[in-house]
Amino acid sequence: MSTNRLLLLTPDFHPNVGGVARYLERLADHFADRITVVTSVQQVAVFPYKVIQTDLLFKTLWPHWMKSIFLLFQKRNEYD
């Protein structure tokens, strides 16, 4: 089994309802021993993996998604 450190950056995760949120939760469950999830969704559940809640988008600056790119750049050496 691979020991790669994985990072899942998503604005759509549990407890959101819908196909993408459910799919990503199941994906994270499968890789629970080596994944960290970063999401803008307020978490109410406990997961067997690390979940970081933070804003992923700038509210006033454009492009809004650039905040996620900055986050990925900061974490680039922590994950494979």
C-alpha positions in Angstrom: 0.0 0.0 0.0 1.3 3.5 -0.9 2.1 5.9 1.9 1.7 9.1 -0.2 0.4 12.0 1.7 -2.7 13.3 0.0 -4.5 16.7 0.2 -8.1 17.1 -0.8 -9.0 20.8 -1.3 -12.8 21.2 -1.8 -15.6 23.6 -1.2 -18.1 20.7 -1.3 -17.8 18.2 1.5 -19.9 16.7 4.3 -22.4 17.8 5.7 -23.3 19.3 2.3 -25.8 17.1 0.5 -25.4 16.0 -3.0 -23.4 13.7 -5.2 -20.1 15.5 -5.1 -20.0 15.9 -1.3 -20.9 12.2 -0.8 -18.4 11.1 -3.4 -15.5 13.1 -1.8 -16.4 11.9 1.7 -16.2 8.3 0.5 -13.0 9.0 -1.3 -11.5 10.5 1.9 -12.8 7.6 3.9 -11.0 5.2 1.6 -7.7 7.1 2.0 -8.3 7.9 5.7 -4.8 6.8 6.8 -3.0 9.3 4.5 -5.4 12.2 3.6 -6.0 15.7 4.8 -9.2 17.5 3.7 -9.3 21.2 3.5 -12.8 22.6 3.1 -14.8 25.8 3.5 -17.7 23.8 4.9 -18.4 24.1 8.6 -17.7 20.6 10.0 -20.1 19.1 12.6 -18.9 15.5 12.3 -15.8 13.7 13.5 -13.7 11.9 10.8 -10.9 9.4 11.0 -8.7 11.9 9.1 -7.7 15.5 9.5 -10.2 18.1 8.3 -9.1 21.7 8.1 -11.9 24.3 7.8 -10.9 27.6 6.2 -12.2 30.0 3.6 -11.1 28.8 0.2 -12.2 31.9 -1.8 -11.4 35.6 -1.5 -14.6 37.5 -0.8 -13.6 40.8 -2.4 -10.5 40.2 -4.5 -10.6 38.8 -8.0 -10.0 36.1 -9.0 -11.8 34.7 -6.0 -10.2 31.2 -6.3 -6.7 32.6 -6.1 -6.8 32.1 -2.3 -7.0 28.3 -2.9 -3.9 28.6 -5.1 -2.0 30.4 -2.4 -3.0 27.7 0.1 -1.8 24.9 -2.3 1.5 26.8 -2.7 2.0 27.0 1.1 1.3 23.3 1.5 3.2 22.1 -1.5 6.0 20.4 0.5 3.8 18.7 3.0 1.9 16.6 0.5 2.7 14.4 -2.5 
